[in-house]
Amino acid sequence: MADHKDRRAGHRQRLRDKFLAHGLGVFTDEEVIELLLALGTPRKDTKAAARAAMREFGSLAGVLEADPVELQRIEGIGPKNAFALTFIQQVARRYVERRLTGRNYFHSSRQVADYLTHHLRGRRREAVYALFLDAGHGILAAGQVAEGTVNASTVYPREILRLALRHEAAAVVVAHNHPSGRAVPSPQDIDLTARLHLACSVLGVTLLDHFIVGSSIYSFAEHGLMDDIRRQHRI
């Protein structure tokens, strides 16, 4: 028993040393989950639980976004482990959001891409995020506006407009994920973007772009779709 504990402690220390020497880039997603689980139960072997969580939720993002109740259905993950994963995810989310606030949207394309990737890639349910900008395209706020299977054409545009008014935004950028991983707009996505463009225009708010996040990130603006929508749907 003591020998098993020594091996476990040695393995965990090797992971810590690897992180200190090389950073997170050399870690597999399973190793990341293993160390995060160890924060909740430092004296418990978390390797098998990390492997099971990755099998169940499919990705690092999937594990971190999982409901704590669902996490605890994995053998070896208890309330303390689930708390550690959920807490780390919420801290990371706040950190990425706060990095954006006050920055110029067009001068922070990398940070915007990081933000969207962190929040949307790998999720098993569809979610919608929005960035609210001032007249100089400084980022006023960013956050989730919808999640799950919704009637998107009637639900989240209304919430986006409500938040745009609340933040006194002059422009908006929206994004949603495709859980399939295929970052290509569907006809429904294009129709919804046109509806949102018209709704924003009535309030004097500019819809700058719509991103789709999958295995890559698709920008309506970069592919000319936003210009097409503006030409076809003028008030």
One Martini backbone bead per residue (centre of mass of N, CA, C, O) as a GRO file, in nm:
protein
  235
    1MET     BB    1   0.059   0.062  -0.022
    2ALA     BB    2   0.297   0.253   0.008
    3ASP     BB    3   0.406   0.206  -0.278
    4HIS     BB    4   0.157   0.320  -0.424
    5LYS     BB    5   0.172   0.605  -0.300
    6ASP     BB    6   0.453   0.671  -0.407
    7ARG     BB    7   0.388   0.647  -0.708
    8ARG     BB    8   0.164   0.859  -0.713
    9ALA     BB    9   0.334   1.094  -0.607
   10GLY     BB   10   0.550   1.077  -0.830
   11HIS     BB   11   0.365   1.127  -1.072
   12ARG     BB   12   0.256   1.405  -0.981
   13GLN     BB   13   0.533   1.543  -0.963
   14ARG     BB   14   0.605   1.508  -1.261
   15LEU     BB   15   0.377   1.686  -1.364
   16ARG     BB   16   0.461   1.942  -1.219
   17ASP     BB   17   0.747   1.960  -1.339
   18LYS     BB   18   0.655   1.976  -1.634
   19PHE     BB   19   0.504   2.240  -1.606
   20LEU     BB   20   0.738   2.418  -1.495
   21ALA     BB   21   0.928   2.359  -1.750
   22HIS     BB   22   0.688   2.369  -2.013
   23GLY     BB   23   0.402   2.377  -1.958
   24LEU     BB   24   0.087   2.304  -2.106
   25GLY     BB   25   0.170   2.216  -2.404
   26VAL     BB   26   0.272   1.907  -2.309
   27PHE     BB   27  -0.015   1.836  -2.244
   28THR     BB   28  -0.269   1.649  -2.202
   29ASP     BB   29  -0.596   1.656  -2.133
   30GLU     BB   30  -0.586   1.429  -1.924
   31GLU     BB   31  -0.363   1.557  -1.745
   32VAL     BB   32  -0.517   1.809  -1.672
   33ILE     BB   33  -0.752   1.668  -1.529
   34GLU     BB   34  -0.585   1.515  -1.321
   35LEU     BB   35  -0.477   1.770  -1.172
   36LEU     BB   36  -0.749   1.901  -1.108
   37LEU     BB   37  -0.856   1.667  -0.935
   38ALA     BB   38  -0.620   1.685  -0.723
   39LEU     BB   39  -0.719   1.947  -0.584
   40GLY     BB   40  -0.959   1.794  -0.436
   41THR     BB   41  -0.771   1.505  -0.415
   42PRO     BB   42  -0.443   1.475  -0.326
   43ARG     BB   43  -0.460   1.146  -0.218
   44LYS     BB   44  -0.574   1.067  -0.502
   45ASP     BB   45  -0.631   0.876  -0.770
   46THR     BB   46  -0.698   1.043  -1.106
   47LYS     BB   47  -0.649   0.894  -1.376
   48ALA     BB   48  -0.908   0.725  -1.427
   49ALA     BB   49  -1.109   0.960  -1.404
   50ALA     BB   50  -0.997   1.127  -1.638
   51ARG     BB   51  -1.044   0.915  -1.858
   52ALA     BB   52  -1.353   0.889  -1.814
   53ALA     BB   53  -1.424   1.186  -1.865
   54MET     BB   54  -1.321   1.197  -2.157
   55ARG     BB   55  -1.511   0.980  -2.264
   56GLU     BB   56  -1.783   1.117  -2.181
   57PHE     BB   57  -1.711   1.441  -2.289
   58GLY     BB   58  -1.457   1.438  -2.528
   59SER     BB   59  -1.320   1.691  -2.367
   60LEU     BB   60  -1.198   1.945  -2.197
   61ALA     BB   61  -1.441   2.131  -2.234
   62GLY     BB   62  -1.656   1.919  -2.159
   63VAL     BB   63  -1.565   1.882  -1.867
   64LEU     BB   64  -1.571   2.186  -1.773
   65GLU     BB   65  -1.891   2.214  -1.870
   66ALA     BB   66  -1.996   2.024  -1.682
   67ASP     BB   67  -2.209   1.908  -1.474
   68PRO     BB   68  -2.160   1.826  -1.148
   69VAL     BB   69  -2.356   1.585  -1.148
   70GLU     BB   70  -2.231   1.440  -1.394
   71LEU     BB   71  -1.944   1.414  -1.285
   72GLN     BB   72  -2.036   1.227  -1.030
   73ARG     BB   73  -2.086   0.969  -1.220
   74ILE     BB   74  -1.793   0.939  -1.205
   75GLU     BB   75  -1.561   0.736  -1.115
   76GLY     BB   76  -1.378   0.929  -0.867
   77ILE     BB   77  -1.599   1.165  -0.859
   78GLY     BB   78  -1.658   1.416  -0.643
   79PRO     BB   79  -1.743   1.708  -0.501
   80LYS     BB   80  -1.448   1.819  -0.492
   81ASN     BB   81  -1.377   1.772  -0.788
   82ALA     BB   82  -1.613   1.925  -0.916
   83PHE     BB   83  -1.542   2.193  -0.790
   84ALA     BB   84  -1.262   2.231  -0.916
   85LEU     BB   85  -1.354   2.235  -1.213
   86THR     BB   86  -1.566   2.462  -1.194
   87PHE     BB   87  -1.384   2.681  -1.075
   88ILE     BB   88  -1.170   2.692  -1.297
   89GLN     BB   89  -1.364   2.767  -1.525
   90GLN     BB   90  -1.468   3.035  -1.400
   91VAL     BB   91  -1.194   3.173  -1.381
   92ALA     BB   92  -1.120   3.158  -1.682
   93ARG     BB   93  -1.363   3.316  -1.783
   94ARG     BB   94  -1.308   3.579  -1.633
   95TYR     BB   95  -1.026   3.633  -1.742
   96VAL     BB   96  -1.099   3.650  -2.046
   97GLU     BB   97  -1.311   3.875  -2.020
   98ARG     BB   98  -1.127   4.093  -1.879
   99ARG     BB   99  -0.922   4.117  -2.116
  100LEU     BB  100  -1.134   4.258  -2.311
  101THR     BB  101  -1.209   4.484  -2.148
  102GLY     BB  102  -1.142   4.796  -2.322
  103ARG     BB  103  -1.082   4.691  -2.588
  104ASN     BB  104  -1.018   4.680  -2.914
  105TYR     BB  105  -1.158   4.484  -3.138
  106PHE     BB  106  -0.958   4.515  -3.395
  107HIS     BB  107  -0.691   4.489  -3.190
  108SER     BB  108  -0.822   4.186  -3.060
  109SER     BB  109  -0.846   3.917  -3.228
  110ARG     BB  110  -0.699   3.709  -3.051
  111GLN     BB  111  -0.868   3.745  -2.792
  112VAL     BB  112  -1.137   3.680  -2.923
  113ALA     BB  113  -1.064   3.395  -3.016
  114ASP     BB  114  -0.997   3.289  -2.734
  115TYR     BB  115  -1.271   3.339  -2.610
  116LEU     BB  116  -1.443   3.165  -2.802
  117THR     BB  117  -1.289   2.903  -2.770
  118HIS     BB  118  -1.318   2.868  -2.463
  119HIS     BB  119  -1.646   2.882  -2.463
  120LEU     BB  120  -1.726   2.685  -2.737
  121ARG     BB  121  -1.534   2.468  -2.773
  122GLY     BB  122  -1.656   2.132  -2.721
  123ARG     BB  123  -1.944   2.160  -2.685
  124ARG     BB  124  -2.258   1.977  -2.653
  125ARG     BB  125  -2.393   2.257  -2.656
  126GLU     BB  126  -2.553   2.519  -2.759
  127ALA     BB  127  -2.415   2.855  -2.779
  128VAL     BB  128  -2.442   3.212  -2.697
  129TYR     BB  129  -2.250   3.500  -2.784
  130ALA     BB  130  -2.156   3.843  -2.678
  131LEU     BB  131  -2.039   4.161  -2.802
  132PHE     BB  132  -2.003   4.492  -2.662
  133LEU     BB  133  -1.985   4.812  -2.824
  134ASP     BB  134  -1.866   5.105  -2.885
  135ALA     BB  135  -1.808   5.365  -3.106
  136GLY     BB  136  -1.483   5.272  -3.091
  137HIS     BB  137  -1.478   4.950  -3.040
  138GLY     BB  138  -1.504   4.904  -2.752
  139ILE     BB  139  -1.521   4.676  -2.494
  140LEU     BB  140  -1.781   4.645  -2.260
  141ALA     BB  141  -1.892   4.341  -2.312
  142ALA     BB  142  -1.924   3.981  -2.223
  143GLY     BB  143  -2.145   3.695  -2.310
  144GLN     BB  144  -2.395   3.491  -2.237
  145VAL     BB  145  -2.739   3.443  -2.396
  146ALA     BB  146  -2.738   3.123  -2.466
  147GLU     BB  147  -2.871   2.777  -2.423
  148GLY     BB  148  -2.932   2.530  -2.616
  149THR     BB  149  -3.241   2.440  -2.728
  150VAL     BB  150  -3.363   2.691  -2.943
  151ASN     BB  151  -3.556   2.958  -3.067
  152ALA     BB  152  -3.347   3.170  -3.201
  153SER     BB  153  -3.536   3.383  -3.356
  154THR     BB  154  -3.684   3.461  -3.054
  155VAL     BB  155  -3.465   3.466  -2.821
  156TYR     BB  156  -3.162   3.589  -2.853
  157PRO     BB  157  -3.214   3.861  -2.991
  158ARG     BB  158  -3.367   3.985  -2.755
  159GLU     BB  159  -3.130   3.966  -2.552
  160ILE     BB  160  -2.926   4.130  -2.711
  161LEU     BB  161  -3.089   4.394  -2.718
  162ARG     BB  162  -3.116   4.432  -2.417
  163LEU     BB  163  -2.803   4.449  -2.365
  164ALA     BB  164  -2.737   4.678  -2.557
  165LEU     BB  165  -2.903   4.887  -2.399
  166ARG     BB  166  -2.771   4.851  -2.122
  167HIS     BB  167  -2.467   4.919  -2.251
  168GLU     BB  168  -2.481   5.125  -2.481
  169ALA     BB  169  -2.447   5.007  -2.763
  170ALA     BB  170  -2.319   5.035  -3.108
  171ALA     BB  171  -2.219   4.729  -3.110
  172VAL     BB  172  -2.217   4.382  -3.240
  173VAL     BB  173  -2.108   4.047  -3.147
  174VAL     BB  174  -2.156   3.715  -3.257
  175ALA     BB  175  -2.178   3.369  -3.121
  176HIS     BB  176  -2.156   3.017  -3.214
  177ASN     BB  177  -2.191   2.673  -3.188
  178HIS     BB  178  -2.087   2.352  -3.330
  179PRO     BB  179  -2.091   2.040  -3.202
  180SER     BB  180  -1.988   1.893  -3.469
  181GLY     BB  181  -1.741   2.106  -3.579
  182ARG     BB  182  -1.885   2.256  -3.817
  183ALA     BB  183  -1.775   2.573  -3.959
  184VAL     BB  184  -2.079   2.623  -4.105
  185PRO     BB  185  -2.330   2.789  -4.238
  186SER     BB  186  -2.655   2.785  -4.223
  187PRO     BB  187  -2.950   2.895  -4.336
  188GLN     BB  188  -3.039   2.969  -4.045
  189ASP     BB  189  -2.797   3.148  -3.977
  190ILE     BB  190  -2.842   3.355  -4.200
  191ASP     BB  191  -3.130   3.436  -4.125
  192LEU     BB  192  -3.067   3.524  -3.835
  193THR     BB  193  -2.864   3.747  -3.908
  194ALA     BB  194  -3.067   3.920  -4.063
  195ARG     BB  195  -3.261   3.966  -3.826
  196LEU     BB  196  -3.052   4.095  -3.636
  197HIS     BB  197  -2.973   4.327  -3.817
  198LEU     BB  198  -3.254   4.460  -3.826
  199ALA     BB  199  -3.297   4.493  -3.522
  200CYS     BB  200  -3.046   4.669  -3.471
  201SER     BB  201  -3.107   4.899  -3.673
  202VAL     BB  202  -3.356   5.015  -3.527
  203LEU     BB  203  -3.149   5.096  -3.273
  204GLY     BB  204  -2.858   5.179  -3.394
  205VAL     BB  205  -2.716   4.897  -3.429
  206THR     BB  206  -2.424   4.716  -3.509
  207LEU     BB  207  -2.360   4.427  -3.695
  208LEU     BB  208  -2.043   4.303  -3.746
  209ASP     BB  209  -2.063   3.988  -3.648
  210HIS     BB  210  -2.051   3.621  -3.713
  211PHE     BB  211  -1.968   3.339  -3.530
  212ILE     BB  212  -1.833   3.007  -3.585
  213VAL     BB  213  -1.775   2.731  -3.361
  214GLY     BB  214  -1.540   2.469  -3.399
  215SER     BB  215  -1.261   2.342  -3.526
  216SER     BB  216  -1.318   2.630  -3.617
  217ILE     BB  217  -1.343   2.973  -3.741
  218TYR     BB  218  -1.625   3.159  -3.853
  219SER     BB  219  -1.665   3.455  -4.061
  220PHE     BB  220  -1.890   3.658  -4.204
  221ALA     BB  221  -1.710   3.901  -4.277
  222GLU     BB  222  -1.467   3.754  -4.418
  223HIS     BB  223  -1.689   3.610  -4.631
  224GLY     BB  224  -1.915   3.852  -4.702
  225LEU     BB  225  -2.199   3.815  -4.556
  226MET     BB  226  -2.251   4.087  -4.423
  227ASP     BB  227  -2.264   4.253  -4.683
  228ASP     BB  228  -2.497   4.098  -4.809
  229ILE     BB  229  -2.703   4.152  -4.584
  230ARG     BB  230  -2.698   4.465  -4.603
  231ARG     BB  231  -2.794   4.482  -4.900
  232GLN     BB  232  -3.066   4.300  -4.865
  233HIS     BB  233  -3.115   4.450  -4.560
  234ARG     BB  234  -3.280   4.734  -4.565
  235ILE     BB  235  -3.442   5.019  -4.406
   0.00000   0.00000   0.00000
